[in-house]
Amino acid sequence: MSQNRFILHVDMDAFFAAVEQRDNPDLQGKPVLIGHDGPRGVVATASYEARKFGCHSAQPMSIARRNCPQAIIVRPHGLRYREASDEVFAIFDEFTPVIEPLSIDEAFLDVTGSLRLLGSAIEIAAKIKHRIREKTRLTASVGVAPNKFLAKIASDLEKPDGLTVIEPDQVDDFLARLPIGKIPGVGPVAQKRFHGLGIRVIRDVRQLDRDELDREFGSSAQRYWDLARGIDERPVVSDGEAKSISHEQTFGIDVDQADEIRRVMLDQTEQVARRLRRHGLSARTVTLKIRYGDFETITRSTTLDSPTNSTDTLWQAVKQLFRTWIEREGFRPVRLIGVTATHFNDTTQMELYTSPDDNQRKAVEVATDQIVAKFGKSAIRRAGGMTGKS
């Protein structure tokens, strides 16, 4: 590669199913579906053995079972997945500080600044894959490219356990043969509109008149125009540079139990607070994001009296936002829940104003963070973590 940026997209392979197969030898080599069985059950992850029968994530469990009657259905074990995720992200930290988490099992890494010390981007990608396999006994697929768009596409091409490289001089040929649906944001509706224009592969977009693209797709036209040419200037944004730190979870089915939502929110708040502390940041604003089954999405925010990275303080704010939402609008089944912290201050600027209670709280949280880093999140949990009602 000879371009200025060297971006990796690392995506764990069938992550939930792979963790279950690793931890239970009886599941190895067998079709495994992660999710809840029942009339409303949805597949969270399908092992590669199950995918051969047409099973995939977000598929109704009833259809997956019909496709693969011999599949073994395993209920999700969230703590195991989060512990494995922590191990994987700790490996990323060994290679670059510029890490942008996308979910529990994937991230962008900008390794441009690591080349002199650690070798080429391709060598770094191979080392990361090796370290993940060595430490977690799991596999990851990695895309290496000049930008995020191309790296993410590349990581999906040779799964599982793949390593795909797109050199700058290969971009045009690479994109030419890919279906239009590979462009982010081009879902079924947009694909149908593209097909109506005679466009089925990305190469065809380059032949389209720009005015026609604007008429058909409005504000999205510029993005489609750029991505069809392999242009993506978005930087990899690490927590330390980000304007927000968040955690979200999308459920396979709408969750109609408020206690379950509270449990997830508490876990998300702990993760957000831990990331704030890791980067020496405190947040002034907390936002709760709620998405219903019909994809209607609402956000509710509150501004704190002073910036904080205290899990307890953030959790009290999140709980109040959730309580107020229920009181004012009534509880509705939730498809996605997320907690976001914004409006950061550098924690070191606030040290002169801390009270003895603050110092004691910080000492406890530092110790807690150290235990989690060494032994995983299940080693120490808040009492409210069992019910979400603390």
Contacts in CASP RR format, 6 or more apart in sequence:
PFRMAT RR
TARGET T0000
AUTHOR 0000-0000-0000
METHOD contacts of the structure
MODEL  1
MSQNRFILHVDMDAFFAAVEQRDNPDLQGKPVLIGHDGPRGVVATASYEA
RKFGCHSAQPMSIARRNCPQAIIVRPHGLRYREASDEVFAIFDEFTPVIE
PLSIDEAFLDVTGSLRLLGSAIEIAAKIKHRIREKTRLTASVGVAPNKFL
AKIASDLEKPDGLTVIEPDQVDDFLARLPIGKIPGVGPVAQKRFHGLGIR
VIRDVRQLDRDELDREFGSSAQRYWDLARGIDERPVVSDGEAKSISHEQT
FGIDVDQADEIRRVMLDQTEQVARRLRRHGLSARTVTLKIRYGDFETITR
STTLDSPTNSTDTLWQAVKQLFRTWIEREGFRPVRLIGVTATHFNDTTQM
ELYTSPDDNQRKAVEVATDQIVAKFGKSAIRRAGGMTGKS
1 120 0 8 1.000
1 121 0 8 1.000
1 122 0 8 1.000
1 144 0 8 1.000
1 146 0 8 1.000
1 165 0 8 1.000
1 167 0 8 1.000
1 168 0 8 1.000
2 167 0 8 1.000
2 168 0 8 1.000
3 146 0 8 1.000
3 168 0 8 1.000
4 112 0 8 1.000
4 146 0 8 1.000
5 110 0 8 1.000
5 112 0 8 1.000
5 146 0 8 1.000
5 147 0 8 1.000
6 110 0 8 1.000
6 111 0 8 1.000
6 112 0 8 1.000
6 115 0 8 1.000
6 121 0 8 1.000
6 144 0 8 1.000
6 146 0 8 1.000
7 108 0 8 1.000
7 109 0 8 1.000
7 110 0 8 1.000
7 111 0 8 1.000
7 144 0 8 1.000
7 145 0 8 1.000
7 146 0 8 1.000
7 147 0 8 1.000
7 148 0 8 1.000
7 150 0 8 1.000
7 151 0 8 1.000
7 236 0 8 1.000
8 108 0 8 1.000
8 109 0 8 1.000
8 110 0 8 1.000
8 111 0 8 1.000
8 121 0 8 1.000
8 124 0 8 1.000
8 125 0 8 1.000
8 128 0 8 1.000
8 142 0 8 1.000
8 143 0 8 1.000
8 144 0 8 1.000
8 151 0 8 1.000
9 106 0 8 1.000
9 107 0 8 1.000
9 108 0 8 1.000
9 109 0 8 1.000
9 142 0 8 1.000
9 143 0 8 1.000
9 145 0 8 1.000
9 148 0 8 1.000
9 151 0 8 1.000
9 152 0 8 1.000
9 154 0 8 1.000
9 155 0 8 1.000
10 88 0 8 1.000
10 92 0 8 1.000
10 106 0 8 1.000
10 107 0 8 1.000
10 109 0 8 1.000
10 128 0 8 1.000
10 140 0 8 1.000
10 141 0 8 1.000
10 142 0 8 1.000
10 143 0 8 1.000
10 155 0 8 1.000
11 105 0 8 1.000
11 106 0 8 1.000
11 140 0 8 1.000
11 141 0 8 1.000
11 142 0 8 1.000
11 155 0 8 1.000
11 156 0 8 1.000
11 159 0 8 1.000
12 18 0 8 1.000
12 88 0 8 1.000
12 105 0 8 1.000
12 106 0 8 1.000
12 132 0 8 1.000
12 138 0 8 1.000
12 139 0 8 1.000
12 140 0 8 1.000
12 141 0 8 1.000
13 48 0 8 1.000
13 138 0 8 1.000
13 139 0 8 1.000
13 140 0 8 1.000
13 141 0 8 1.000
13 159 0 8 1.000
13 160 0 8 1.000
13 161 0 8 1.000
14 45 0 8 1.000
14 46 0 8 1.000
14 47 0 8 1.000
14 48 0 8 1.000
14 51 0 8 1.000
14 160 0 8 1.000
15 45 0 8 1.000
15 81 0 8 1.000
15 84 0 8 1.000
15 85 0 8 1.000
15 104 0 8 1.000
15 105 0 8 1.000
15 138 0 8 1.000
16 34 0 8 1.000
16 44 0 8 1.000
16 45 0 8 1.000
16 76 0 8 1.000
16 81 0 8 1.000
17 32 0 8 1.000
17 33 0 8 1.000
17 34 0 8 1.000
17 45 0 8 1.000
17 46 0 8 1.000
17 47 0 8 1.000
17 50 0 8 1.000
17 74 0 8 1.000
18 47 0 8 1.000
18 138 0 8 1.000
18 139 0 8 1.000
19 77 0 8 1.000
19 80 0 8 1.000
19 81 0 8 1.000
19 84 0 8 1.000
19 138 0 8 1.000
20 27 0 8 1.000
20 32 0 8 1.000
20 34 0 8 1.000
20 74 0 8 1.000
20 77 0 8 1.000
20 80 0 8 1.000
21 27 0 8 1.000
21 28 0 8 1.000
21 29 0 8 1.000
21 30 0 8 1.000
21 32 0 8 1.000
21 47 0 8 1.000
22 136 0 8 1.000
22 137 0 8 1.000
22 138 0 8 1.000
23 80 0 8 1.000
27 47 0 8 1.000
27 72 0 8 1.000
27 74 0 8 1.000
29 47 0 8 1.000
29 49 0 8 1.000
30 47 0 8 1.000
30 49 0 8 1.000
30 70 0 8 1.000
30 72 0 8 1.000
31 46 0 8 1.000
31 47 0 8 1.000
31 49 0 8 1.000
31 50 0 8 1.000
31 52 0 8 1.000
31 53 0 8 1.000
31 55 0 8 1.000
31 68 0 8 1.000
31 70 0 8 1.000
31 71 0 8 1.000
31 72 0 8 1.000
32 46 0 8 1.000
32 47 0 8 1.000
32 49 0 8 1.000
32 50 0 8 1.000
32 71 0 8 1.000
32 72 0 8 1.000
32 73 0 8 1.000
32 74 0 8 1.000
33 43 0 8 1.000
33 45 0 8 1.000
33 46 0 8 1.000
33 47 0 8 1.000
33 50 0 8 1.000
33 55 0 8 1.000
33 61 0 8 1.000
33 64 0 8 1.000
33 65 0 8 1.000
33 68 0 8 1.000
33 71 0 8 1.000
33 72 0 8 1.000
33 73 0 8 1.000
33 74 0 8 1.000
34 43 0 8 1.000
34 44 0 8 1.000
34 45 0 8 1.000
34 46 0 8 1.000
34 74 0 8 1.000
34 75 0 8 1.000
34 76 0 8 1.000
35 41 0 8 1.000
35 42 0 8 1.000
35 43 0 8 1.000
35 44 0 8 1.000
35 45 0 8 1.000
35 61 0 8 1.000
35 73 0 8 1.000
35 74 0 8 1.000
35 75 0 8 1.000
35 76 0 8 1.000
35 252 0 8 1.000
36 42 0 8 1.000
36 61 0 8 1.000
36 75 0 8 1.000
36 76 0 8 1.000
36 253 0 8 1.000
37 61 0 8 1.000
37 65 0 8 1.000
37 73 0 8 1.000
38 61 0 8 1.000
38 62 0 8 1.000
39 62 0 8 1.000
40 253 0 8 1.000
41 60 0 8 1.000
41 61 0 8 1.000
41 62 0 8 1.000
41 252 0 8 1.000
41 253 0 8 1.000
42 58 0 8 1.000
42 59 0 8 1.000
42 60 0 8 1.000
42 61 0 8 1.000
42 252 0 8 1.000
42 253 0 8 1.000
43 55 0 8 1.000
43 56 0 8 1.000
43 57 0 8 1.000
43 58 0 8 1.000
43 59 0 8 1.000
43 60 0 8 1.000
43 61 0 8 1.000
43 64 0 8 1.000
44 57 0 8 1.000
44 76 0 8 1.000
44 252 0 8 1.000
45 57 0 8 1.000
46 55 0 8 1.000
46 56 0 8 1.000
46 57 0 8 1.000
46 59 0 8 1.000
46 64 0 8 1.000
48 160 0 8 1.000
50 64 0 8 1.000
50 68 0 8 1.000
50 71 0 8 1.000
53 67 0 8 1.000
53 68 0 8 1.000
53 71 0 8 1.000
54 64 0 8 1.000
54 67 0 8 1.000
54 68 0 8 1.000
55 64 0 8 1.000
55 67 0 8 1.000
55 68 0 8 1.000
55 71 0 8 1.000
56 64 0 8 1.000
58 252 0 8 1.000
61 73 0 8 1.000
64 71 0 8 1.000
65 71 0 8 1.000
65 73 0 8 1.000
79 377 0 8 1.000
79 378 0 8 1.000
81 104 0 8 1.000
81 105 0 8 1.000
82 104 0 8 1.000
82 267 0 8 1.000
82 377 0 8 1.000
83 376 0 8 1.000
83 377 0 8 1.000
83 378 0 8 1.000
84 136 0 8 1.000
84 138 0 8 1.000
85 104 0 8 1.000
85 105 0 8 1.000
86 372 0 8 1.000
86 373 0 8 1.000
86 376 0 8 1.000
86 377 0 8 1.000
87 135 0 8 1.000
87 136 0 8 1.000
88 105 0 8 1.000
88 132 0 8 1.000
88 136 0 8 1.000
88 138 0 8 1.000
88 140 0 8 1.000
89 99 0 8 1.000
89 101 0 8 1.000
89 107 0 8 1.000
90 373 0 8 1.000
91 128 0 8 1.000
91 131 0 8 1.000
91 132 0 8 1.000
91 135 0 8 1.000
92 99 0 8 1.000
92 107 0 8 1.000
92 109 0 8 1.000
92 128 0 8 1.000
93 99 0 8 1.000
94 131 0 8 1.000
95 109 0 8 1.000
95 111 0 8 1.000
95 114 0 8 1.000
95 118 0 8 1.000
95 124 0 8 1.000
95 127 0 8 1.000
95 128 0 8 1.000
96 109 0 8 1.000
96 110 0 8 1.000
96 111 0 8 1.000
96 113 0 8 1.000
96 114 0 8 1.000
97 238 0 8 1.000
98 109 0 8 1.000
98 110 0 8 1.000
98 111 0 8 1.000
98 112 0 8 1.000
98 113 0 8 1.000
98 236 0 8 1.000
98 238 0 8 1.000
99 107 0 8 1.000
99 108 0 8 1.000
99 109 0 8 1.000
99 236 0 8 1.000
99 238 0 8 1.000
99 239 0 8 1.000
100 107 0 8 1.000
100 108 0 8 1.000
100 109 0 8 1.000
100 236 0 8 1.000
100 237 0 8 1.000
100 238 0 8 1.000
100 242 0 8 1.000
101 107 0 8 1.000
101 239 0 8 1.000
102 108 0 8 1.000
106 155 0 8 1.000
108 148 0 8 1.000
108 151 0 8 1.000
108 152 0 8 1.000
108 236 0 8 1.000
109 128 0 8 1.000
109 236 0 8 1.000
110 235 0 8 1.000
110 236 0 8 1.000
111 118 0 8 1.000
111 121 0 8 1.000
111 124 0 8 1.000
114 124 0 8 1.000
115 121 0 8 1.000
115 124 0 8 1.000
118 124 0 8 1.000
118 127 0 8 1.000
121 144 0 8 1.000
122 144 0 8 1.000
122 163 0 8 1.000
122 165 0 8 1.000
125 142 0 8 1.000
125 143 0 8 1.000
125 144 0 8 1.000
125 163 0 8 1.000
125 165 0 8 1.000
126 163 0 8 1.000
128 140 0 8 1.000
128 142 0 8 1.000
129 139 0 8 1.000
129 140 0 8 1.000
129 142 0 8 1.000
129 161 0 8 1.000
129 162 0 8 1.000
129 163 0 8 1.000
132 138 0 8 1.000
132 139 0 8 1.000
132 140 0 8 1.000
133 139 0 8 1.000
139 160 0 8 1.000
139 161 0 8 1.000
140 161 0 8 1.000
141 155 0 8 1.000
141 156 0 8 1.000
141 158 0 8 1.000
141 159 0 8 1.000
141 160 0 8 1.000
141 161 0 8 1.000
141 162 0 8 1.000
141 163 0 8 1.000
141 164 0 8 1.000
142 155 0 8 1.000
142 162 0 8 1.000
142 163 0 8 1.000
142 164 0 8 1.000
143 151 0 8 1.000
143 152 0 8 1.000
143 154 0 8 1.000
143 155 0 8 1.000
143 163 0 8 1.000
143 164 0 8 1.000
143 165 0 8 1.000
143 166 0 8 1.000
144 151 0 8 1.000
144 154 0 8 1.000
144 163 0 8 1.000
144 164 0 8 1.000
144 165 0 8 1.000
144 166 0 8 1.000
145 151 0 8 1.000
145 153 0 8 1.000
145 154 0 8 1.000
145 165 0 8 1.000
145 166 0 8 1.000
146 166 0 8 1.000
146 168 0 8 1.000
146 171 0 8 1.000
147 230 0 8 1.000
147 231 0 8 1.000
147 232 0 8 1.000
147 233 0 8 1.000
147 234 0 8 1.000
148 232 0 8 1.000
148 234 0 8 1.000
148 236 0 8 1.000
149 184 0 8 1.000
149 227 0 8 1.000
149 230 0 8 1.000
149 232 0 8 1.000
149 234 0 8 1.000
150 166 0 8 1.000
150 171 0 8 1.000
150 174 0 8 1.000
150 230 0 8 1.000
150 232 0 8 1.000
151 166 0 8 1.000
152 184 0 8 1.000
153 178 0 8 1.000
153 182 0 8 1.000
154 164 0 8 1.000
154 165 0 8 1.000
154 166 0 8 1.000
155 162 0 8 1.000
155 164 0 8 1.000
157 164 0 8 1.000
158 164 0 8 1.000
166 174 0 8 1.000
171 230 0 8 1.000
175 202 0 8 1.000
175 203 0 8 1.000
175 228 0 8 1.000
175 229 0 8 1.000
175 230 0 8 1.000
176 201 0 8 1.000
176 202 0 8 1.000
176 203 0 8 1.000
177 201 0 8 1.000
177 203 0 8 1.000
178 201 0 8 1.000
178 202 0 8 1.000
179 200 0 8 1.000
179 201 0 8 1.000
179 202 0 8 1.000
180 186 0 8 1.000
180 191 0 8 1.000
180 194 0 8 1.000
180 195 0 8 1.000
180 199 0 8 1.000
180 200 0 8 1.000
180 201 0 8 1.000
180 202 0 8 1.000
180 204 0 8 1.000
180 205 0 8 1.000
181 187 0 8 1.000
181 190 0 8 1.000
181 191 0 8 1.000
182 202 0 8 1.000
183 202 0 8 1.000
183 224 0 8 1.000
183 227 0 8 1.000
183 228 0 8 1.000
184 227 0 8 1.000
185 220 0 8 1.000
186 194 0 8 1.000
186 224 0 8 1.000
190 217 0 8 1.000
190 220 0 8 1.000
193 216 0 8 1.000
193 217 0 8 1.000
194 200 0 8 1.000
194 205 0 8 1.000
197 208 0 8 1.000
197 212 0 8 1.000
197 216 0 8 1.000
198 204 0 8 1.000
199 205 0 8 1.000
199 208 0 8 1.000
202 227 0 8 1.000
202 228 0 8 1.000
203 228 0 8 1.000
205 213 0 8 1.000
205 224 0 8 1.000
205 225 0 8 1.000
205 228 0 8 1.000
206 228 0 8 1.000
206 229 0 8 1.000
210 221 0 8 1.000
210 225 0 8 1.000
213 221 0 8 1.000
213 224 0 8 1.000
213 225 0 8 1.000
214 221 0 8 1.000
217 224 0 8 1.000
226 232 0 8 1.000
239 245 0 8 1.000
239 275 0 8 1.000
239 278 0 8 1.000
239 279 0 8 1.000
239 281 0 8 1.000
240 279 0 8 1.000
240 281 0 8 1.000
243 342 0 8 1.000
243 344 0 8 1.000
244 340 0 8 1.000
244 341 0 8 1.000
244 342 0 8 1.000
245 272 0 8 1.000
245 275 0 8 1.000
245 276 0 8 1.000
245 281 0 8 1.000
245 283 0 8 1.000
245 340 0 8 1.000
245 341 0 8 1.000
246 272 0 8 1.000
246 287 0 8 1.000
246 289 0 8 1.000
246 338 0 8 1.000
246 339 0 8 1.000
246 340 0 8 1.000
246 341 0 8 1.000
247 267 0 8 1.000
247 268 0 8 1.000
247 271 0 8 1.000
247 272 0 8 1.000
247 338 0 8 1.000
247 339 0 8 1.000
248 268 0 8 1.000
248 289 0 8 1.000
248 336 0 8 1.000
248 337 0 8 1.000
248 338 0 8 1.000
248 339 0 8 1.000
249 264 0 8 1.000
249 268 0 8 1.000
249 336 0 8 1.000
249 337 0 8 1.000
249 338 0 8 1.000
250 291 0 8 1.000
250 335 0 8 1.000
250 336 0 8 1.000
251 334 0 8 1.000
251 335 0 8 1.000
251 336 0 8 1.000
252 335 0 8 1.000
254 292 0 8 1.000
254 293 0 8 1.000
254 333 0 8 1.000
254 334 0 8 1.000
254 335 0 8 1.000
255 261 0 8 1.000
255 333 0 8 1.000
255 334 0 8 1.000
255 335 0 8 1.000
256 333 0 8 1.000
256 334 0 8 1.000
258 326 0 8 1.000
258 331 0 8 1.000
259 387 0 8 1.000
259 388 0 8 1.000
259 389 0 8 1.000
261 322 0 8 1.000
261 334 0 8 1.000
261 337 0 8 1.000
262 319 0 8 1.000
262 322 0 8 1.000
262 387 0 8 1.000
262 388 0 8 1.000
262 389 0 8 1.000
263 385 0 8 1.000
263 386 0 8 1.000
263 387 0 8 1.000
263 388 0 8 1.000
264 337 0 8 1.000
265 288 0 8 1.000
265 318 0 8 1.000
265 319 0 8 1.000
265 322 0 8 1.000
265 337 0 8 1.000
265 338 0 8 1.000
265 339 0 8 1.000
265 388 0 8 1.000
266 315 0 8 1.000
266 318 0 8 1.000
266 382 0 8 1.000
266 384 0 8 1.000
266 385 0 8 1.000
266 388 0 8 1.000
266 390 0 8 1.000
267 385 0 8 1.000
268 337 0 8 1.000
268 338 0 8 1.000
268 339 0 8 1.000
269 311 0 8 1.000
269 314 0 8 1.000
269 315 0 8 1.000
269 318 0 8 1.000
269 339 0 8 1.000
270 311 0 8 1.000
270 315 0 8 1.000
270 377 0 8 1.000
270 382 0 8 1.000
272 314 0 8 1.000
272 339 0 8 1.000
272 340 0 8 1.000
272 341 0 8 1.000
273 309 0 8 1.000
273 310 0 8 1.000
273 311 0 8 1.000
273 314 0 8 1.000
273 341 0 8 1.000
273 365 0 8 1.000
274 311 0 8 1.000
274 369 0 8 1.000
274 372 0 8 1.000
276 282 0 8 1.000
276 283 0 8 1.000
276 309 0 8 1.000
276 341 0 8 1.000
276 344 0 8 1.000
277 309 0 8 1.000
277 347 0 8 1.000
277 365 0 8 1.000
277 366 0 8 1.000
277 369 0 8 1.000
278 369 0 8 1.000
280 309 0 8 1.000
280 346 0 8 1.000
280 347 0 8 1.000
280 348 0 8 1.000
281 309 0 8 1.000
281 344 0 8 1.000
281 345 0 8 1.000
281 346 0 8 1.000
281 347 0 8 1.000
282 307 0 8 1.000
282 308 0 8 1.000
282 309 0 8 1.000
282 344 0 8 1.000
282 345 0 8 1.000
282 346 0 8 1.000
282 347 0 8 1.000
282 350 0 8 1.000
283 304 0 8 1.000
283 307 0 8 1.000
283 308 0 8 1.000
283 309 0 8 1.000
283 314 0 8 1.000
283 341 0 8 1.000
283 342 0 8 1.000
283 343 0 8 1.000
283 344 0 8 1.000
283 345 0 8 1.000
284 303 0 8 1.000
284 304 0 8 1.000
284 306 0 8 1.000
284 307 0 8 1.000
284 342 0 8 1.000
284 343 0 8 1.000
284 344 0 8 1.000
284 345 0 8 1.000
285 301 0 8 1.000
285 302 0 8 1.000
285 303 0 8 1.000
285 304 0 8 1.000
285 341 0 8 1.000
285 342 0 8 1.000
285 343 0 8 1.000
286 301 0 8 1.000
286 302 0 8 1.000
286 304 0 8 1.000
286 314 0 8 1.000
286 317 0 8 1.000
286 318 0 8 1.000
286 321 0 8 1.000
286 339 0 8 1.000
286 340 0 8 1.000
286 341 0 8 1.000
286 342 0 8 1.000
287 299 0 8 1.000
287 300 0 8 1.000
287 301 0 8 1.000
287 321 0 8 1.000
287 339 0 8 1.000
287 340 0 8 1.000
287 341 0 8 1.000
287 342 0 8 1.000
288 299 0 8 1.000
288 300 0 8 1.000
288 301 0 8 1.000
288 318 0 8 1.000
288 321 0 8 1.000
288 322 0 8 1.000
288 325 0 8 1.000
288 337 0 8 1.000
288 338 0 8 1.000
288 339 0 8 1.000
288 340 0 8 1.000
289 297 0 8 1.000
289 298 0 8 1.000
289 299 0 8 1.000
289 336 0 8 1.000
289 337 0 8 1.000
289 338 0 8 1.000
289 339 0 8 1.000
289 340 0 8 1.000
290 297 0 8 1.000
290 298 0 8 1.000
290 299 0 8 1.000
290 300 0 8 1.000
290 325 0 8 1.000
290 334 0 8 1.000
290 336 0 8 1.000
290 337 0 8 1.000
290 338 0 8 1.000
291 297 0 8 1.000
291 298 0 8 1.000
291 334 0 8 1.000
291 335 0 8 1.000
291 336 0 8 1.000
291 337 0 8 1.000
292 332 0 8 1.000
292 333 0 8 1.000
292 334 0 8 1.000
292 335 0 8 1.000
293 333 0 8 1.000
293 334 0 8 1.000
293 335 0 8 1.000
295 335 0 8 1.000
297 336 0 8 1.000
298 325 0 8 1.000
300 321 0 8 1.000
300 324 0 8 1.000
300 325 0 8 1.000
301 321 0 8 1.000
302 317 0 8 1.000
302 320 0 8 1.000
302 321 0 8 1.000
303 343 0 8 1.000
304 313 0 8 1.000
304 317 0 8 1.000
306 350 0 8 1.000
307 343 0 8 1.000
307 344 0 8 1.000
307 345 0 8 1.000
307 350 0 8 1.000
308 314 0 8 1.000
309 347 0 8 1.000
310 361 0 8 1.000
310 365 0 8 1.000
311 365 0 8 1.000
311 382 0 8 1.000
312 361 0 8 1.000
314 339 0 8 1.000
314 341 0 8 1.000
315 390 0 8 1.000
318 339 0 8 1.000
354 362 0 8 1.000
368 380 0 8 1.000
371 379 0 8 1.000
371 380 0 8 1.000
372 379 0 8 1.000
372 380 0 8 1.000
382 390 0 8 1.000
383 390 0 8 1.000
384 390 0 8 1.000
END
